[in-house]
Structure formats: structure tokens, C-alpha cells
Amino acid sequence: MGSHDYLLPRRDFLRLGSVAVAGLAASGVFSPALFAANEPAIVPLLSVGYAPIAPANNGTVRLDYASSLIAGDPAFLSKMAKVTIEGYARGRKYQGNLSGTALDAIYPVHGYTPDKYPHFWAFFYAGQNGEERASGPLRFTLPVTSNNGAQFLVRRLKSGADSGNGQGATPERSLLSFSLGVESGSLKLQRGVYVIAFRESGSDDAPNWAGYTLRRTNGMLTVPNAPFSYVIVSFAYAK
């Protein structure tokens, strides 16, 4: 672990499984009191890094900008995507802050318009009583469409008016899309590992991904010495 990393202990990271995460929005596990109030609005998605393969245990691989990918993989249309939450760390200066970030997986459903697609909490973290709480490793299958690819919602959590999910938390949102095309201005969906960096304040700078690596230790992936908060997500064929 680098000097700027905060990695939740493995036993705590494993505490919440897929059923718990999927049901958090309705369960009331986290109350509005856990989220910081009166913070300025920010865009919660900072930047996304990418590596085509994950490192072996105790090994490293070099990261690059996810925006460097020039095309998506159309095989995901028939095979769907197996999505795995591989690791998480929070920037040291934000440890214990009564705020958090959630990553929602958006599910395309026939008969719904894209703005009405259902979604669930695939990952979240938040400070509580001076400690960090985060959901555990999770693996799920996500349908991929030709129009929208694979989509996620990055939500910043803080206290405020009701967000409509029963938690009383008002999130600032960023739509995160991984497309299958070659059009400019969008991230592309390929098999591999994506590091989604979160913005927690206006002082956070987008990372130079070429200066960072992925490391696997005891089965968990981290980005050593990263000063920013992030979650690591891998994509593979589901079929």
C-alpha cells in the first residue's frame, strides 16, 4: 500500500455482499446523518484509467488513460459483460469525511426509455464515526446495448433533500458510459480493468494515468501512491 492510499481491511471490504449492496437503497443501512452537509456542488467523476490485463499476485501492470482506447468490443452485445468490483481506496485527505460516493449499474430494460432504466448500488463508500465503510467485492452480469453500451451512474452522497431512493441523501451525478463504437468523445468498452477516480473536492486534479500502476496484493487490486479516491472495476465476457 502506498503512502497516500487508504484500503479498507479485507474483512471489512468483504462484509457486504451482492444481496446487501443491491438492497441498500431500500434498507436504510446508511442514514442521512452519515453524509456531510453544506458542501459545494462538484462533479463526482474525476477520470478513468485502464489496463488491458490485471496483474498476477504481488505483480504490477502499467495504467493508461481509458480515453486512449479507440474502439469498443461488439462481442459484448451477445456475450454481455461480467463486471467485478476488484478494489477500492480513498484519498488520505478524505479519510473519515462524512460524505461518500456511489457507483450505480444501469440496467437496460425492454419497454423503458434510457432515462427510466433501473439501477442499483454496485459500490459505495462513506465515512462514519471517523472510519471508512465500503461495500464488498461484487460480481454481476450487465447487459450491453448497441446504442448505449454499458452505463453507470457516479453519485456523490451528502446530506440534504430526499434523493428519491429512501436514503434522504442528495447526490451530484455523473453519467459514465462505455460505448461499443469508434465515435470520439466517449470511453470504449473493452475487456480489462478500469480505475474510476472520484472527485471529492474542487482541489482534486485529474491523474496522469501513465504515472500509476495496478498492483495485486492478497487478491486485491490497488493503485499504489494514488492521492485520489477510486474504485477498480474489471470487465470480461459473461458467456
Buried (B, 14 or more C-beta within 10 A) or exposed (E): EBEBBBBBEBEBBEBBEBEBBBEBBEEEBBEBEBBBEEBEEBEBBBBBBBBEEBBEEEEBBEBBBBBEBEEBBEBBBEBBBBBBBBBBBBBBBBBEBBBBBBBBBBBBEEEEEEEEBEBBBBBBBBBBEEEBBBBBBBBBEBBBBEEBBBBBBBBBBBBBEEBEBEBBBBBBBBEBBBBBBEEEEBBBBBBBBBBBBBBBEEEBEEBEBEEBBBBBBEEBBBBBBBBBBBBBBBBBEBE
